[in-house]
Amino acid sequence: MIKRVRPSTYLTSPVLKGESAEEFERFHDAFIEELKPRGIVEAQLVADIAEKAWEIRRYQRVKTNLINSARRPGVKELLESLIECSRELDYRHRENEIYRLTEQWFGDESDKNEVLQIFERFGLDESAVEATAMRSAAPDLETLDRLMASQEARLSRALRLLADVRGGFVGQQLRARIDRVIDGKTLALEDASKKPPAAA
């Protein structure tokens, strides 16, 4: 049976304020269960892998939140351009109308209908909001994508290092066995075991 090993302490906690230490422990435990580290070296590597994967998951969560937080200004931006095109209202009434419609969009589903009708007049649908939000958040998303790519590269290196550590020991054992076969020692031992015991 494989003995599960984990480091007793971390130099720095990967858990930020607002994140759950208990959730990270469960996350780390899932990596221990999956990778089954043997000894403290592998345990440290698995802890490093778990921390890097935790950061990647954080980046994914931040990416979603960035887009979601840009949806309200995205709706407002769309309405500003569409209502400006319609030229139906003076500036003061237009600003009030844009504010009212933006608030409606984030109210009940039934409140969206009036905004959707405005979109439809210009050949748009609800996906236009997501597109505008993503365009607005694009500079931050690009920065985040670079951070994620860098962290994923670090995770890949940590996984390769774990594979090398395991492969190194296994490879040495296999090579020793192959060398014994090549040298004839294994066959000599097998042949000796087949000989009848010497007479007393």
C-alpha positions as CSV (number, residue, x, y, z in Angstrom):
1,M,0.0,0.0,0.0
2,I,1.3,3.5,-1.0
3,K,2.0,5.7,2.0
4,R,0.6,9.2,1.3
5,V,3.0,12.0,2.3
6,R,2.4,15.7,2.4
7,P,4.5,18.6,3.7
8,S,3.6,19.7,7.2
9,T,4.0,23.4,6.5
10,Y,4.1,25.8,3.6
11,L,6.6,28.6,3.3
12,T,3.9,30.9,2.2
13,S,0.2,30.2,1.9
14,P,-1.2,30.2,-1.6
15,V,-4.7,31.2,-0.2
16,L,-5.6,34.8,-0.6
17,K,-8.0,36.7,1.6
18,G,-11.5,36.0,0.5
19,E,-10.5,32.4,-0.6
20,S,-11.1,29.3,1.5
21,A,-8.2,27.6,3.2
22,E,-10.4,24.5,3.7
23,E,-11.2,24.5,0.0
24,F,-7.5,24.7,-0.9
25,E,-6.8,21.8,1.5
26,R,-9.4,19.7,-0.3
27,F,-7.9,20.8,-3.6
28,H,-4.5,19.7,-2.5
29,D,-5.8,16.4,-1.1
30,A,-7.3,15.7,-4.5
31,F,-3.8,16.1,-6.0
32,I,-2.3,13.8,-3.4
33,E,-5.0,11.2,-4.1
34,E,-4.4,11.5,-7.9
35,L,-0.6,11.6,-7.9
36,K,0.1,9.5,-4.8
37,P,3.4,11.0,-3.8
38,R,6.0,8.7,-2.2
39,G,8.4,10.5,0.2
40,I,9.0,14.1,1.0
41,V,10.5,15.1,-2.3
42,E,7.5,14.0,-4.3
43,A,5.2,15.4,-1.6
44,Q,6.8,18.9,-2.1
45,L,6.5,18.6,-5.8
46,V,2.8,17.7,-5.5
47,A,2.3,20.6,-3.2
48,D,4.0,22.9,-5.8
49,I,1.7,21.4,-8.5
50,A,-1.4,22.0,-6.4
51,E,-0.4,25.6,-5.7
52,K,0.2,26.3,-9.4
53,A,-3.1,24.7,-10.3
54,W,-4.8,26.7,-7.6
55,E,-3.5,30.0,-9.1
56,I,-4.6,28.9,-12.6
57,R,-8.1,28.3,-11.2
58,R,-8.0,31.7,-9.6
59,Y,-7.1,33.3,-12.9
60,Q,-10.0,31.6,-14.6
61,R,-12.4,32.9,-11.9
62,V,-11.0,36.4,-12.2
63,K,-11.4,36.2,-16.0
64,T,-15.1,35.4,-15.6
65,N,-15.6,38.2,-13.0
66,L,-13.8,40.7,-15.3
67,I,-16.3,40.0,-18.1
68,N,-19.3,40.0,-15.7
69,S,-18.2,43.3,-14.2
70,A,-18.0,44.8,-17.7
71,R,-21.6,43.9,-18.6
72,R,-23.2,46.9,-17.0
73,P,-21.0,49.4,-18.7
74,G,-21.4,47.3,-21.8
75,V,-25.2,47.7,-21.8
76,K,-24.8,51.4,-21.1
77,E,-22.4,51.8,-24.0
78,L,-24.7,49.9,-26.4
79,L,-27.7,52.0,-25.4
80,E,-25.8,55.2,-25.7
81,S,-24.8,54.4,-29.3
82,L,-28.2,53.1,-30.3
83,I,-30.3,55.8,-28.7
84,E,-27.8,58.4,-30.1
85,C,-28.5,56.9,-33.6
86,S,-32.3,57.2,-33.1
87,R,-32.0,61.0,-32.3
88,E,-35.4,60.8,-30.6
89,L,-34.4,62.5,-27.3
90,D,-32.5,65.6,-26.1
91,Y,-29.4,65.1,-24.0
92,R,-31.0,65.2,-20.6
93,H,-33.8,62.9,-21.5
94,R,-31.5,60.6,-23.3
95,E,-29.2,60.2,-20.2
96,N,-32.2,59.5,-18.0
97,E,-33.5,57.0,-20.5
98,I,-30.2,55.2,-20.8
99,Y,-29.9,55.0,-17.0
100,R,-33.5,53.6,-16.8
101,L,-33.0,51.0,-19.5
102,T,-29.6,49.9,-18.1
103,E,-31.2,49.3,-14.7
104,Q,-34.1,47.4,-16.4
105,W,-31.6,45.1,-18.1
106,F,-30.3,43.9,-14.7
107,G,-33.8,43.6,-13.2
108,D,-36.3,40.8,-13.8
109,E,-36.2,38.9,-17.1
110,S,-39.5,40.6,-18.1
111,D,-37.8,44.0,-17.7
112,K,-35.3,43.1,-20.5
113,N,-37.9,43.1,-23.2
114,E,-37.9,46.8,-23.8
115,V,-34.1,46.8,-24.2
116,L,-34.2,43.7,-26.4
117,Q,-36.7,45.5,-28.6
118,I,-34.3,48.4,-29.0
119,F,-31.5,45.9,-29.8
120,E,-33.7,44.1,-32.4
121,R,-34.3,47.4,-34.2
122,F,-30.6,47.5,-35.0
123,G,-30.2,43.8,-35.7
124,L,-28.6,43.0,-32.4
125,D,-29.4,40.5,-29.6
126,E,-28.3,39.7,-26.1
127,S,-24.9,38.4,-27.3
128,A,-24.1,42.0,-28.2
129,V,-23.8,42.8,-24.5
130,E,-21.3,40.0,-24.0
131,A,-19.3,41.1,-27.0
132,T,-19.2,44.7,-25.8
133,A,-18.2,43.6,-22.3
134,M,-15.4,41.5,-23.6
135,R,-14.1,44.3,-25.9
136,S,-14.2,46.6,-22.9
137,A,-12.3,44.2,-20.7
138,A,-9.9,43.1,-23.5
139,P,-6.8,44.8,-22.2
140,D,-7.2,43.2,-18.7
141,L,-8.1,39.9,-20.3
142,E,-5.0,39.9,-22.4
143,T,-2.8,40.6,-19.3
144,L,-4.7,37.8,-17.5
145,D,-4.2,35.4,-20.4
146,R,-0.4,36.1,-20.3
147,L,-0.3,35.4,-16.6
148,M,-2.3,32.2,-17.1
149,A,0.0,31.0,-19.9
150,S,3.0,31.7,-17.7
151,Q,1.5,29.8,-14.8
152,E,0.5,26.9,-17.0
153,A,4.1,26.7,-18.3
154,R,5.3,26.5,-14.6
155,L,2.7,23.8,-13.9
156,S,3.9,21.8,-16.9
157,R,7.5,22.1,-15.7
158,A,6.6,20.9,-12.2
159,L,4.7,17.9,-13.7
160,R,7.7,17.1,-15.8
161,L,10.0,17.3,-12.8
162,L,7.8,14.9,-10.9
163,A,7.8,12.5,-13.9
164,D,11.6,12.8,-14.0
165,V,12.0,12.1,-10.3
166,R,9.8,9.0,-10.6
167,G,11.3,8.0,-14.0
168,G,14.8,8.4,-12.6
169,F,14.3,5.9,-9.8
170,V,12.3,3.5,-12.0
171,G,14.7,3.9,-14.9
172,Q,17.7,3.1,-12.7
173,Q,16.0,-0.1,-11.4
174,L,15.0,-1.2,-14.9
175,R,18.6,-0.5,-16.2
176,A,20.0,-2.5,-13.3
177,R,17.8,-5.5,-14.3
178,I,18.7,-5.1,-17.9
179,D,22.4,-5.0,-17.1
180,R,22.1,-8.2,-15.0
181,V,20.4,-9.9,-18.0
182,I,23.1,-8.6,-20.4
183,D,25.8,-9.8,-18.0
184,G,24.2,-13.2,-17.7
185,K,23.9,-12.9,-14.0
186,T,20.1,-13.3,-14.0
187,L,20.4,-16.5,-16.2
188,A,23.2,-17.8,-14.0
189,L,21.1,-17.4,-10.9
190,E,18.1,-19.0,-12.6
191,D,20.2,-21.9,-13.7
192,A,21.7,-22.4,-10.3
193,S,18.2,-22.5,-8.8
194,K,17.2,-25.3,-11.1
195,K,20.2,-27.5,-10.0
196,P,19.4,-30.3,-7.6
197,P,20.8,-29.7,-4.1
198,A,24.2,-31.3,-3.5
199,A,24.1,-34.7,-1.8
200,A,24.9,-34.6,1.9
